[in-house]
Amino acid sequence: MSNIVIDMNNIPKHIALILDGNGRWAKKRMLPRNLGHRKGAFNIADIAKEASALGIKVMSCYCFSTENWNRPKQEVDYLMQVPIKYFKRYKEKIENSDIKVIFSGRRDRVPSNLLTTMEEIEKITSNHEGLILNLCFDYGSHDEIINAAKKLAIAVKNGEISVDQIDEKMFEKNLYTKDLPPVDLLIRTSGEERISNYLLWQIAYAEFYFTPVLWPDFDAKELEKAIISYQGRTRRFGGLKEEEK
């Protein structure tokens, strides 16, 4: 693989990452789990810069799931503070970058100080035209799909639309990721090989890449390996390529 170079004409438009292994990274070094989460949070910025340089348009990161509320309170409280600390430290860099930051997920359970930070980050990057960094926070696909179904049910009940008008495009417009393209490549770190309730609708035809590398150790070279693997796949989208017919 070291002799294979990335085909810049076949770059995935949207990559999604399951940032797994922060706690194990810290445990291996006999450090508190929170330091693993801190290291993992800062790694998002590094990989986003690399993704942007490669021409990737959207990078979605699974930062905090709807199930993560079940973790120990101390760990959850820390995870609620990480984005605030990061923003305060790098506000000027974020504002002067070309990366547009958005958040996907529920907002009714997020602490008010974190919600304020999220909204400020979205505001100061709203006109940026580079990579879209989609941070999935308090996100779960089951919750997202149920929420979309409820919105459409209310619209039907109120006579705004008919049942027959509901199709894939309309349903997608009611998802948290309504303005984003489908996922082309899903990457999960740490050796786990499951989806964990992440972007289930959006990954319908995505390629999967699982790596044993823990998220804090996932660097530019590892991202390139994932993309090279993606470029070696044949994407049929349910059909056949001309040479296969």
Backbone bond lengths (Angstrom), bond angles and torsions (degrees), N, CA, C in turn:
res aa  C-N    CA-C-N  psi(-1)  N-CA   C-N-CA  omega(-1)  CA-C   N-CA-C  phi
1 M - - - 1.468 - - 1.526 110.90 -
2 S 1.330 118.48 -25.74 1.456 121.89 -177.03 1.525 112.16 -62.56
3 N 1.357 117.08 -24.47 1.455 121.13 -179.19 1.527 112.72 -91.27
4 I 1.319 116.31 -4.37 1.460 120.75 -179.01 1.530 109.09 -91.72
5 V 1.310 116.37 133.28 1.467 120.20 179.42 1.514 109.46 -108.40
6 I 1.309 115.27 155.16 1.456 121.19 179.95 1.525 110.67 -69.30
7 D 1.321 115.49 133.96 1.460 122.01 174.39 1.531 107.62 -83.80
8 M 1.317 117.14 106.29 1.459 121.08 -175.91 1.525 112.83 -68.98
9 N 1.335 116.80 -8.30 1.461 120.77 176.38 1.527 112.37 -92.83
10 N 1.326 116.04 1.68 1.465 120.10 -178.32 1.532 109.89 -136.00
11 I 1.311 115.35 51.62 1.458 121.73 179.98 1.526 109.25 -90.63
12 P 1.338 118.37 131.32 1.471 118.91 177.06 1.526 110.56 -60.56
13 K 1.308 115.67 137.81 1.471 120.07 -179.32 1.526 110.63 -73.59
14 H 1.340 115.79 -40.03 1.472 120.80 -175.89 1.523 109.15 -131.58
15 I 1.331 116.44 118.45 1.466 120.05 173.47 1.519 108.93 -110.74
16 A 1.323 115.83 144.81 1.460 121.84 177.55 1.520 108.30 -121.63
17 L 1.320 116.44 137.84 1.459 120.92 -177.60 1.520 111.34 -122.94
18 I 1.340 115.30 134.33 1.458 121.58 169.80 1.522 105.51 -101.33
19 L 1.330 115.58 109.09 1.461 122.19 -170.14 1.518 110.33 -83.97
20 D 1.311 116.32 78.89 1.459 121.20 -172.13 1.527 111.33 -103.83
21 G 1.338 115.87 143.36 1.459 120.49 172.51 1.516 115.49 110.48
22 N 1.338 118.21 7.29 1.462 119.91 179.62 1.523 112.63 -61.10
23 G 1.340 115.06 -46.00 1.466 119.73 -179.49 1.518 112.01 -64.90
24 R 1.332 116.28 -41.91 1.466 120.26 179.92 1.523 111.49 -67.57
25 W 1.344 115.80 -34.33 1.460 120.20 176.49 1.529 109.94 -60.15
26 A 1.332 115.76 -44.00 1.468 120.28 179.89 1.534 111.18 -68.95
27 K 1.327 116.21 -41.59 1.465 120.26 -178.50 1.523 111.55 -61.67
28 K 1.333 116.84 -40.45 1.467 121.44 178.71 1.528 111.44 -59.46
29 R 1.322 115.83 -26.90 1.459 120.81 -177.98 1.520 112.09 -104.06
30 M 1.352 115.07 9.70 1.462 122.20 179.80 1.531 110.85 57.34
31 L 1.327 115.01 42.15 1.455 122.18 178.92 1.525 109.60 -113.70
32 P 1.329 118.90 160.30 1.469 121.38 175.21 1.523 110.48 -62.73
33 R 1.339 117.49 147.73 1.465 121.70 -179.78 1.528 111.31 -56.28
34 N 1.336 116.07 -35.69 1.461 119.36 -177.78 1.523 112.61 -59.43
35 L 1.323 117.21 -33.48 1.460 119.68 178.47 1.529 111.17 -68.37
36 G 1.325 116.06 -29.80 1.460 119.98 174.45 1.515 111.01 -66.56
37 H 1.341 115.73 -41.82 1.469 119.80 177.97 1.527 110.57 -65.51
38 R 1.315 116.70 -37.34 1.462 120.19 178.61 1.528 110.47 -63.82
39 K 1.330 115.78 -46.60 1.459 120.83 178.89 1.533 110.31 -61.42
40 G 1.328 116.16 -41.77 1.459 120.83 179.50 1.511 112.62 -64.48
41 A 1.333 116.94 -38.37 1.465 121.23 179.87 1.519 110.67 -63.89
42 F 1.319 117.20 -43.89 1.460 120.67 -179.54 1.524 111.08 -68.75
43 N 1.341 116.82 -26.00 1.459 119.68 179.62 1.526 112.02 -69.82
44 I 1.326 117.32 -25.04 1.462 120.71 178.57 1.522 110.25 -57.30
45 A 1.344 115.99 -44.10 1.468 120.21 -179.09 1.523 111.33 -63.15
46 D 1.323 116.64 -41.11 1.469 120.42 -179.33 1.527 111.46 -63.71
47 I 1.330 116.22 -44.62 1.465 119.92 -178.72 1.523 110.72 -71.37
48 A 1.327 117.10 -33.97 1.467 120.28 177.22 1.529 110.73 -62.29
49 K 1.322 116.78 -41.22 1.472 120.66 178.23 1.527 110.36 -62.52
50 E 1.341 116.70 -42.27 1.457 120.86 179.82 1.523 110.57 -67.18
51 A 1.327 116.44 -42.51 1.471 120.60 178.84 1.519 110.62 -61.21
52 S 1.319 116.39 -41.99 1.457 120.99 179.03 1.527 111.01 -63.25
53 A 1.334 116.19 -41.55 1.466 120.89 179.87 1.524 111.72 -64.01
54 L 1.334 116.52 -30.61 1.466 121.28 -179.75 1.530 112.73 -80.70
55 G 1.329 116.40 -10.70 1.458 119.70 179.04 1.520 114.09 95.80
56 I 1.326 117.60 9.75 1.465 121.22 175.20 1.525 108.23 -68.20
57 K 1.310 117.16 136.49 1.466 121.45 -174.47 1.529 112.99 -88.69
58 V 1.350 116.22 -37.21 1.467 120.79 -176.93 1.527 109.66 -135.81
59 M 1.322 116.12 135.43 1.457 121.25 174.66 1.531 107.83 -129.04
60 S 1.324 115.89 114.50 1.461 121.50 179.48 1.515 109.74 -101.58
61 C 1.326 116.61 132.77 1.471 121.76 -178.39 1.520 110.34 -122.08
62 Y 1.331 115.73 130.40 1.467 122.14 178.80 1.521 107.55 -84.33
63 C 1.327 116.80 93.41 1.461 121.82 -172.96 1.524 113.62 -90.08
64 F 1.335 116.12 -39.88 1.476 120.18 -178.21 1.514 107.45 -154.72
65 S 1.324 116.71 119.69 1.462 120.96 -175.91 1.527 111.64 -92.24
66 T 1.322 115.32 165.17 1.466 120.09 177.14 1.529 111.12 -63.35
67 E 1.339 116.37 -21.70 1.465 121.06 178.60 1.525 112.82 -87.07
68 N 1.329 116.83 -16.16 1.470 119.84 -177.44 1.525 113.65 -68.68
69 W 1.334 116.77 -13.10 1.461 119.20 175.52 1.527 110.93 -63.12
70 N 1.333 116.64 -19.25 1.465 120.81 -178.95 1.528 113.19 -80.21
71 R 1.330 117.86 -3.19 1.458 121.00 178.11 1.534 109.63 -74.35
72 P 1.342 117.51 167.01 1.470 120.07 179.01 1.526 111.98 -53.24
73 K 1.331 116.55 141.02 1.463 121.73 -175.16 1.530 112.23 -55.56
74 Q 1.310 117.19 -39.45 1.461 120.53 -178.63 1.534 111.00 -61.69
75 E 1.341 115.31 -40.05 1.455 119.93 -179.93 1.528 110.57 -69.96
76 V 1.335 116.46 -42.27 1.468 120.55 179.12 1.532 110.26 -62.61
77 D 1.329 116.27 -45.23 1.461 120.54 179.69 1.529 111.01 -58.80
78 Y 1.318 115.81 -39.64 1.469 119.80 179.18 1.529 110.36 -65.61
79 L 1.344 116.63 -43.99 1.460 120.76 -178.97 1.526 111.71 -64.03
80 M 1.315 117.45 -27.21 1.463 120.94 176.78 1.531 111.65 -73.37
81 Q 1.330 116.87 -19.14 1.464 120.84 -177.61 1.528 113.15 -97.49
82 V 1.341 117.23 -21.35 1.468 120.53 -175.64 1.531 112.68 -56.41
83 P 1.345 120.14 -49.55 1.471 119.43 -179.26 1.528 112.54 -61.43
84 I 1.325 117.48 -34.83 1.463 121.47 -179.18 1.528 109.87 -66.12
85 K 1.337 115.73 -46.79 1.467 120.05 179.56 1.527 110.90 -63.11
86 Y 1.332 115.85 -41.57 1.464 119.99 -179.26 1.526 110.54 -64.07
87 F 1.323 116.40 -44.30 1.456 120.96 -177.68 1.528 111.27 -63.80
88 K 1.322 116.14 -43.52 1.464 119.93 179.96 1.529 110.84 -61.62
89 R 1.323 115.68 -36.93 1.465 120.54 -177.07 1.526 112.33 -76.25
90 Y 1.341 116.43 -35.05 1.466 119.92 -172.52 1.523 113.69 -119.94
91 K 1.322 117.22 21.61 1.467 120.63 -176.83 1.521 111.94 -53.81
92 E 1.334 117.32 -47.19 1.467 120.86 -177.61 1.525 111.45 -63.57
93 K 1.343 116.90 -42.13 1.465 120.59 178.96 1.516 111.07 -64.42
94 I 1.342 116.46 -41.30 1.465 120.89 179.31 1.524 109.78 -62.69
95 E 1.329 115.59 -43.37 1.461 120.67 -177.07 1.525 111.40 -67.09
96 N 1.334 116.86 -33.42 1.464 121.07 -176.77 1.530 113.57 -92.08
97 S 1.321 117.31 -1.76 1.461 120.45 178.21 1.520 109.47 -83.30
98 D 1.340 116.36 176.28 1.466 119.26 175.51 1.521 111.38 -104.64
99 I 1.338 116.97 7.19 1.463 122.00 -178.53 1.530 110.77 -82.45
100 K 1.312 115.39 131.21 1.461 121.62 176.97 1.520 108.94 -97.35
101 V 1.325 117.17 123.63 1.467 121.94 -177.69 1.518 110.25 -104.31
102 I 1.331 115.92 129.06 1.463 121.38 174.24 1.530 108.55 -131.00
103 F 1.315 116.18 162.18 1.464 121.51 178.45 1.527 109.51 -122.66
104 S 1.328 115.74 135.05 1.463 121.49 176.71 1.522 108.73 -116.76
105 G 1.323 116.11 133.85 1.454 119.53 178.34 1.520 111.24 137.64
106 R 1.311 115.66 -175.12 1.462 121.70 179.04 1.523 109.82 -72.83
107 R 1.326 115.12 151.52 1.466 119.18 177.54 1.520 112.20 -125.87
108 D 1.323 115.94 -3.13 1.461 119.09 -176.45 1.524 112.84 -78.45
109 R 1.342 118.30 -14.89 1.466 120.18 -178.63 1.534 112.55 -109.75
110 V 1.319 116.41 -3.11 1.463 121.06 -178.92 1.528 109.50 -77.42
111 P 1.348 118.42 133.76 1.470 120.82 177.92 1.524 111.65 -53.80
112 S 1.318 116.83 145.97 1.468 121.34 -173.16 1.526 113.05 -59.59
113 N 1.340 117.90 -37.43 1.468 119.14 -179.48 1.524 111.67 -68.41
114 L 1.335 116.33 -34.06 1.466 119.90 176.65 1.526 110.31 -72.81
115 L 1.322 116.81 -40.88 1.464 120.51 178.92 1.531 110.41 -60.10
116 T 1.324 116.60 -41.37 1.460 121.07 177.64 1.526 110.83 -60.55
117 T 1.337 115.96 -42.55 1.469 121.06 178.58 1.520 110.88 -63.85
118 M 1.330 117.15 -45.44 1.462 121.21 179.01 1.523 110.93 -57.83
119 E 1.308 116.27 -46.08 1.465 121.05 -178.47 1.525 111.20 -65.63
120 E 1.333 117.00 -35.64 1.464 120.35 178.88 1.527 110.99 -69.46
121 I 1.335 116.35 -40.65 1.469 120.18 178.01 1.527 109.74 -61.78
122 E 1.326 116.77 -45.74 1.468 120.32 178.92 1.527 110.97 -61.25
123 K 1.314 116.61 -39.37 1.458 120.99 -177.37 1.523 111.59 -66.60
124 I 1.332 117.55 -47.40 1.474 119.67 -174.19 1.527 112.58 -75.96
125 T 1.338 116.75 -13.22 1.475 119.22 177.92 1.527 112.03 -110.68
126 S 1.308 117.53 4.71 1.473 121.56 -172.39 1.528 113.47 -60.39
127 N 1.330 117.67 -29.89 1.463 120.73 -178.76 1.521 113.06 -97.19
128 H 1.332 117.50 3.95 1.459 120.60 179.34 1.530 109.40 -70.85
129 E 1.310 116.70 142.97 1.460 121.01 -172.64 1.520 113.77 -113.73
130 G 1.331 117.05 10.09 1.462 120.08 179.31 1.520 111.99 -90.31
131 L 1.309 116.06 -148.16 1.463 122.15 178.67 1.525 111.06 -53.94
132 I 1.325 116.00 137.78 1.465 120.78 170.67 1.521 107.66 -90.92
133 L 1.323 116.86 116.53 1.462 122.45 177.05 1.520 107.80 -97.80
134 N 1.320 115.85 105.88 1.463 122.28 -176.69 1.526 108.83 -98.29
135 L 1.331 116.26 107.72 1.458 121.51 -179.16 1.523 109.13 -95.29
136 C 1.322 115.76 112.75 1.464 121.19 -177.45 1.520 108.50 -87.74
137 F 1.327 115.82 107.58 1.468 121.94 -171.95 1.524 109.21 -127.28
138 D 1.328 116.18 129.16 1.470 122.80 -167.82 1.518 108.37 51.03
139 Y 1.327 114.13 49.85 1.457 122.35 -176.24 1.527 111.02 -112.86
140 G 1.320 115.47 140.49 1.457 122.42 171.45 1.515 108.01 -154.04
141 S 1.318 117.49 136.57 1.469 120.32 -176.40 1.518 112.81 -63.78
142 H 1.326 117.58 -40.05 1.464 119.07 179.29 1.527 109.75 -59.11
143 D 1.324 116.29 -45.86 1.461 121.41 178.74 1.527 110.61 -61.66
144 E 1.325 116.30 -42.61 1.468 121.33 -179.07 1.528 111.49 -62.49
145 I 1.333 116.04 -45.61 1.464 120.65 -177.16 1.530 111.17 -68.96
146 I 1.324 116.51 -41.45 1.475 120.40 177.43 1.524 109.98 -63.30
147 N 1.320 116.67 -41.65 1.462 121.10 179.16 1.531 110.83 -61.48
148 A 1.341 116.16 -42.43 1.468 120.10 178.51 1.524 110.81 -64.55
149 A 1.333 116.63 -41.45 1.465 120.57 179.70 1.528 111.10 -63.12
150 K 1.323 116.16 -39.34 1.465 120.20 178.72 1.527 111.38 -64.54
151 K 1.336 116.37 -41.92 1.462 120.51 178.63 1.526 110.98 -59.45
152 L 1.331 115.57 -44.32 1.462 119.80 -179.44 1.524 111.18 -69.11
153 A 1.334 116.53 -37.56 1.470 120.10 178.53 1.528 110.72 -62.93
154 I 1.327 116.51 -40.53 1.470 120.93 178.46 1.526 110.02 -65.95
155 A 1.341 115.93 -40.72 1.466 120.08 179.41 1.528 111.13 -62.94
156 V 1.326 116.80 -39.73 1.470 121.18 176.77 1.525 110.13 -66.00
157 K 1.326 115.77 -45.58 1.471 120.97 -179.48 1.522 111.38 -59.56
158 N 1.335 116.03 -38.00 1.471 120.26 -178.64 1.524 112.96 -83.40
159 G 1.333 116.45 1.15 1.451 120.22 178.31 1.520 114.27 76.34
160 E 1.336 116.58 15.00 1.474 120.49 -178.95 1.524 111.46 -77.09
161 I 1.329 116.34 -31.85 1.464 122.07 177.30 1.525 108.12 -141.78
162 S 1.339 115.91 163.48 1.462 120.05 174.06 1.519 108.47 -103.00
163 V 1.320 116.30 160.46 1.466 120.67 179.23 1.528 110.79 -58.21
164 D 1.330 116.41 -37.55 1.462 120.68 -177.49 1.526 113.06 -67.04
165 Q 1.318 117.23 -18.11 1.461 120.57 179.49 1.534 112.54 -79.20
166 I 1.315 116.01 -17.04 1.475 119.50 -176.38 1.519 110.06 -73.76
167 D 1.316 115.77 118.94 1.459 121.46 175.73 1.536 108.68 -136.90
168 E 1.326 117.19 -173.11 1.461 120.36 -177.31 1.525 112.07 -59.27
169 K 1.321 116.64 -44.63 1.465 119.75 -177.54 1.517 111.56 -62.56
170 M 1.332 116.71 -42.28 1.459 119.82 179.51 1.521 111.02 -66.16
171 F 1.346 115.63 -40.12 1.457 119.44 179.63 1.533 110.05 -63.34
172 E 1.332 116.39 -44.05 1.461 120.98 -179.88 1.523 112.16 -60.82
173 K 1.327 116.21 -33.58 1.454 120.31 -179.82 1.528 112.36 -67.79
174 N 1.313 116.83 -12.38 1.460 121.03 179.42 1.526 112.81 -106.07
175 L 1.325 116.63 5.99 1.462 121.19 175.17 1.520 109.49 -85.58
176 Y 1.337 116.54 162.47 1.465 120.32 177.05 1.535 110.76 -61.03
177 T 1.317 116.27 -30.82 1.468 121.94 -175.91 1.526 111.62 -96.59
178 K 1.300 117.84 31.55 1.465 123.59 -168.37 1.529 115.07 -54.23
179 D 1.318 118.07 -29.45 1.464 119.63 -175.99 1.524 113.44 -103.52
180 L 1.318 117.15 10.52 1.462 121.37 -177.13 1.532 111.41 -104.78
181 P 1.327 117.57 150.48 1.472 120.52 177.47 1.520 110.62 -74.03
182 P 1.334 118.87 164.71 1.468 121.41 176.83 1.527 110.50 -60.19
183 V 1.316 115.62 155.30 1.472 120.56 178.36 1.525 109.38 -74.94
184 D 1.324 116.35 131.93 1.466 121.74 175.98 1.525 111.58 -93.01
185 L 1.323 116.51 -38.07 1.458 121.62 -175.12 1.517 110.40 -138.26
186 L 1.333 116.39 123.31 1.464 122.37 175.42 1.527 108.65 -105.83
187 I 1.310 116.52 125.88 1.465 122.51 179.42 1.519 109.16 -115.97
188 R 1.344 116.10 129.41 1.464 119.55 172.39 1.521 109.36 -123.47
189 T 1.306 115.31 128.90 1.456 120.96 -179.98 1.528 111.82 -91.89
190 S 1.319 116.15 170.79 1.479 125.77 172.43 1.521 115.44 82.70
191 G 1.329 118.63 1.28 1.461 120.15 176.30 1.507 115.72 92.52
192 E 1.317 117.52 -9.60 1.471 120.12 176.97 1.528 108.77 -74.12
193 E 1.334 115.39 144.90 1.467 119.38 -177.48 1.527 110.53 -127.46
194 R 1.300 115.49 67.04 1.468 121.77 175.79 1.517 108.46 -148.44
195 I 1.329 116.15 167.83 1.458 121.51 -172.25 1.527 112.44 -96.10
196 S 1.326 116.65 -26.47 1.469 122.05 174.60 1.525 114.35 55.20
197 N 1.349 115.88 44.93 1.462 120.22 171.93 1.531 112.03 63.74
198 Y 1.324 116.26 38.67 1.465 120.80 -174.63 1.527 111.92 -118.38
199 L 1.310 116.51 118.55 1.471 123.25 173.27 1.535 112.63 48.95
200 L 1.321 116.47 44.48 1.467 120.71 -174.89 1.521 112.48 -60.16
201 W 1.314 118.19 -39.48 1.465 121.04 178.07 1.525 110.40 -69.88
202 Q 1.312 115.97 -43.34 1.462 122.17 -171.32 1.531 113.56 -73.64
203 I 1.328 118.23 -20.50 1.476 120.67 -176.58 1.526 112.04 -99.32
204 A 1.319 117.08 18.40 1.468 120.78 -175.63 1.528 112.95 -50.30
205 Y 1.326 117.66 -38.54 1.468 121.27 -179.78 1.529 111.99 -124.22
206 A 1.324 116.14 25.38 1.462 120.00 179.37 1.519 111.26 -77.04
207 E 1.328 115.75 154.09 1.461 121.79 169.59 1.532 107.63 -88.84
208 F 1.339 116.84 142.69 1.459 121.54 -178.88 1.523 110.47 -105.10
209 Y 1.324 115.81 141.71 1.462 121.33 177.11 1.526 108.15 -137.20
210 F 1.322 116.35 115.77 1.460 121.66 179.25 1.524 109.33 -109.78
211 T 1.316 116.42 133.39 1.454 121.12 -179.25 1.531 109.90 -131.66
212 P 1.335 118.28 143.99 1.461 120.82 177.81 1.530 113.28 -74.16
213 V 1.314 117.07 -10.64 1.467 120.88 -178.21 1.528 110.17 -64.58
214 L 1.318 117.35 131.49 1.459 121.76 177.69 1.528 109.21 -72.39
215 W 1.333 116.68 146.80 1.453 119.93 -172.66 1.534 113.97 -53.04
216 P 1.331 121.38 -45.69 1.462 119.30 -179.72 1.532 113.48 -61.04
217 D 1.340 117.84 -20.30 1.466 121.97 178.58 1.526 112.65 -96.46
218 F 1.315 117.25 -2.23 1.461 121.64 -178.82 1.531 107.97 -77.11
219 D 1.333 116.03 112.85 1.462 120.10 -174.24 1.529 111.28 -119.90
220 A 1.319 115.44 -168.62 1.465 120.99 -177.09 1.523 111.91 -58.63
221 K 1.338 117.08 -40.83 1.466 120.38 179.84 1.516 111.27 -64.00
222 E 1.337 117.16 -38.32 1.461 121.02 179.15 1.525 110.59 -67.77
223 L 1.324 116.99 -37.35 1.465 120.20 176.71 1.521 110.04 -63.92
224 E 1.317 116.86 -41.24 1.459 120.98 178.27 1.527 111.34 -62.69
225 K 1.332 116.69 -39.55 1.470 120.48 176.84 1.524 110.59 -60.10
226 A 1.325 115.89 -42.79 1.471 120.41 -179.92 1.521 111.05 -63.25
227 I 1.313 116.62 -41.80 1.464 120.54 -178.85 1.528 111.02 -69.68
228 I 1.325 116.78 -38.73 1.468 120.30 176.85 1.527 110.18 -62.63
229 S 1.336 116.37 -40.42 1.468 120.17 176.27 1.525 110.13 -61.95
230 Y 1.322 116.63 -43.96 1.467 122.21 177.99 1.525 110.72 -58.12
231 Q 1.307 116.27 -42.30 1.458 120.76 -176.82 1.524 112.58 -71.39
232 G 1.320 116.20 -14.24 1.458 119.74 176.53 1.516 113.50 -89.33
233 R 1.323 116.43 -1.44 1.465 121.07 -179.74 1.527 110.67 -89.56
234 T 1.339 115.67 156.23 1.462 121.41 172.73 1.526 107.66 -106.39
235 R 1.305 116.84 112.49 1.459 121.66 -176.97 1.519 109.30 -93.37
236 R 1.325 116.66 113.99 1.470 121.39 -174.37 1.530 113.26 -102.77
237 F 1.329 117.36 -21.91 1.472 121.20 -179.00 1.528 111.54 53.18
238 G 1.327 116.28 38.74 1.460 120.96 176.65 1.513 114.77 89.15
239 G 1.339 116.88 -9.24 1.470 120.14 -179.85 1.511 111.70 -110.31
240 L 1.312 115.99 -156.52 1.450 121.68 177.88 1.521 110.08 -127.34
241 K 1.330 116.09 145.64 1.449 119.81 172.66 1.527 108.84 -70.84
242 E 1.320 116.87 158.46 1.462 122.18 -176.66 1.525 111.45 -55.93
243 E 1.346 116.36 -40.58 1.466 119.25 -177.50 1.523 113.43 -73.07
244 E 1.349 117.01 -11.30 1.456 121.41 -179.37 1.523 112.23 -95.00
245 K 1.326 116.54 -10.08 1.476 119.62 -175.85 1.512 111.15 -77.60
